[in-house]
Amino acid sequence: MDLPANLPELRPELKLLSESQNRNGETVWLIADPVRHRYFHISQAFFELLVHWPADSCENLLASVNQNTAAGRSKLMELYEFLQTNQLLVQKYPLRDRSLLQRIAGLIFIRIPLWSPQKLLDRLVTLTRVIRLQQFLIALVLTAVVGLILLLRQWDQFISGFTYLYSGSGWLILILGIILCKFAHELGHGVIARRYGCHVNTAGVAFMFGYPLFFVDITDGWIVTDHRKRALISSGGLLAEGFVTAIAIWMWLLLPDGPLQTLAQFIITIGLLTTVLINLNPFMRFDGYFILADLLNIHNLQERSFDFGKWFIRKYILGWQENPPLETSRPMRGFYVIFAYLTWVWRFLIYCGIAWLAYQFFIKPLAIVIMGGAVWMLMLAPILREMEFYRRHSAQFKRKPIRWLWLGVCIVVAFYIIVPLPHRISLPAVLQSDTQFELLNVQAARLDSHGLSEGRQVGAGELLVELADDNLLQQLSLEKLRLRSAELELTYLIDSRSDLSQIRVLDQKRLNHASRIRNLESATERLHLRAPVTGTLRDVPYSLAPAVWLPESTPLGFVIDEQSVQLIAWVNESGWQQITKGSKGVFFPENSIWGKLSAEVDSIESLPADEMMTPYQMSVYGGSIPVMQQGDGRFAIAQTHYRVQMKVDVVDPGEFTQALRGTVRLWSDPYSLGGYWLDRLLALLIRETGF
């Protein structure tokens, strides 16, 4: 942007308000834009130029302030860009229509003014005039801390209350709790702003990706020159929400079970979570950021930090020979740089979430445009602007050795991403017997006798458990009597030379009774559990005793052949593509006394496992594979996993008398990380663009 020959006039409705001192002792002035209800801080140098604005030409204006130098022209150029960007000059030509990205930004965040809260806030200020904020804050903290201590003693009961969310009424109570918390939050800002003489003309609802939020316009808070009072205005929402949360804590402690206690529980949860994750977070432009900026008395904290962050990279990495953006102490310089980098990391995570939300909550074609616009505006555009700055000022970057060091680091990272390399993969695994059978009763029955004891050696076919079912025995006796009766009657008919059709019917009846007897005898035999193989009894329940009734499928232990062992591992979908039969690895048991064991992939199942047959790696038993219990008692794997059978080098398999849980670490086949993520991205695009 170039300076025009004749400087345009300032908009006549603008007002220049009081001066104040910032953290560095510099004088700053405040420009009020009553039309757009916005405020702008300017430095003393800008103020001296604005006093003589406009002039016939740039030279006359600079001469009026005795700054007709290159530095003076640069400062005037900065002021002109500032005024033009913020629309503080009289426009001779109509403003350009908003760009597509600005229209997309308008869809992301929409504000709808609904009412003027001025009268309500004035009444609340009158009611709270007798409250001293310092004493109120101390009382609030003490009340909340005591209540939280008492609540933690009933933590299990508090957690169990969230089951109300599975009902429609629970969701209505949750929505009501959110409305109460956020309405009180915004009123808190407005009350303290009015207490210090600020105008609060507008309140309403804002929508961020369709999510409704209350808002109160406290832009007039910038006219408060005392930075401590501005910090109190910024913390007004936290104080109000904390007050509501403290009341809700005691309501939950004192009220009986019911909708009011559930409402109090949801208010407590909303108040604590939003305070910690959002409102007190200084890396987002919410209450925490403004409280920090006001306490430090730093105007435009985020913008200054970003300038220092870019300056640090340019100077100490790229060799840029330029002074810091602002003359300040070394500790403050370090604070700006660290704050900028932490904010950038947090922004990256938040913007990724924003892009995902845009894709999830909008119509798919429109969502792709919005998501692309968000990624461009919030992530790619700042990077490209910095690259363009480096290109335009490349001559001013010195060839420092540090640059070659960073270039080498970039080359190494690019090599690691592009070149196919083997990568280490960790798999949850269990070392167990190659041959093991679980003893289960096939039906509910009474335990008559058993020969089960932990560690006992048994032979194949040996009788281990005798079960009895009186109903089954009664049916068997009855069927035998019916069979005997049918045989006698059949013999009588044959001897009396009766009708052949009667003989056939009776013979079929005899055969049916005989078939039922065989089935009942087979069921009776299944109540006698025998050892399927020669081995050792393990995991035998200690509660087994004669005459105890056992429900169906009661685990009675395992028969394990401890002379051979196998290693079973599970690999997720991404790792399944990177390992093959013969891949070498090392098994690290959780019990360190066994040491590490060499392993080799023997087979990989081509279909994902749908359930876990052994409990050792289930998440419900402390394992690392997430499972969900089904209605029939089985445990289904929550995420895609494939079963991998591995050979393990064991000197004496008999030493492993129990299954050992651990981790297998092996090297995958060489692959490129960049190619891998590109394939995943293309697969995602192909899947999600199928409208």
Sequence and secondary structure as in RCSB ss.txt:
>XXXX:A:sequence
MDLPANLPELRPELKLLSESQNRNGETVWLIADPVRHRYFHISQAFFELLVHWPADSCENLLASVNQNTAAGRSK
LMELYEFLQTNQLLVQKYPLRDRSLLQRIAGLIFIRIPLWSPQKLLDRLVTLTRVIRLQQFLIALVLTAVVGLIL
LLRQWDQFISGFTYLYSGSGWLILILGIILCKFAHELGHGVIARRYGCHVNTAGVAFMFGYPLFFVDITDGWIVT
DHRKRALISSGGLLAEGFVTAIAIWMWLLLPDGPLQTLAQFIITIGLLTTVLINLNPFMRFDGYFILADLLNIHN
LQERSFDFGKWFIRKYILGWQENPPLETSRPMRGFYVIFAYLTWVWRFLIYCGIAWLAYQFFIKPLAIVIMGGAV
WMLMLAPILREMEFYRRHSAQFKRKPIRWLWLGVCIVVAFYIIVPLPHRISLPAVLQSDTQFELLNVQAARLDSH
GLSEGRQVGAGELLVELADDNLLQQLSLEKLRLRSAELELTYLIDSRSDLSQIRVLDQKRLNHASRIRNLESATE
RLHLRAPVTGTLRDVPYSLAPAVWLPESTPLGFVIDEQSVQLIAWVNESGWQQITKGSKGVFFPENSIWGKLSAE
VDSIESLPADEMMTPYQMSVYGGSIPVMQQGDGRFAIAQTHYRVQMKVDVVDPGEFTQALRGTVRLWSDPYSLGG
YWLDRLLALLIRETGF
>XXXX:A:secstr
    SS   B TT EEEEEEE TTS EEEEEEETTTTEEEEEEHHHHHHHHT S SSHHHHHHHTT  SHHHHHH
HHHHHHHHHHTT B  SS      HHHHHHHHHEEEEEEE  HHHHHHHHHHTTT  HHHHHHHHHHHHHHHHHH
HHTTHHHHHHGGGGGGSHHHHHHHHHHHHHHHHHHHHHHHHHHHHTT     EEEEEETTEEEEEE  GGGGG  
 HHHHHHHHHHHHHHHHHHHHHHHHHHHHS SSHHHHHHHHHHHHHHHHIIIIIT TTSTTHHHHHHHHHHT TT
HHHHHHHHHHHHHHHHTS B    SS   HHHHHHHHHHHHHHHHHHHHHHHHHHHHHHHHS HHHHHHHHHHHH
IIIIIHHHHHHHHHHHHTGGGB   HHHHHHHHHHHHHHHHHHS B  EEEEEEEEEEEEEEEEE SS EEEEEE
   TT EE TT EEEEEE HHHHHHHHHHHHHHHHHHHHHHHHHHTT  HHHHHHHHHHHHHHHHHHHHHHHHHH
HTEEE SSSEEEES  TT  TT EE TT EEEEEEEEEEEEEEEEEEHHHHTT  TT EEEEEESSGGG  EEEE
EEEE SS   B SSSTTBGGGT SB EEE TTS EEESS EEEEEEEE  S GGG  S EEEEEEEE   B HHH
HHHHHHHHHHHHHT  
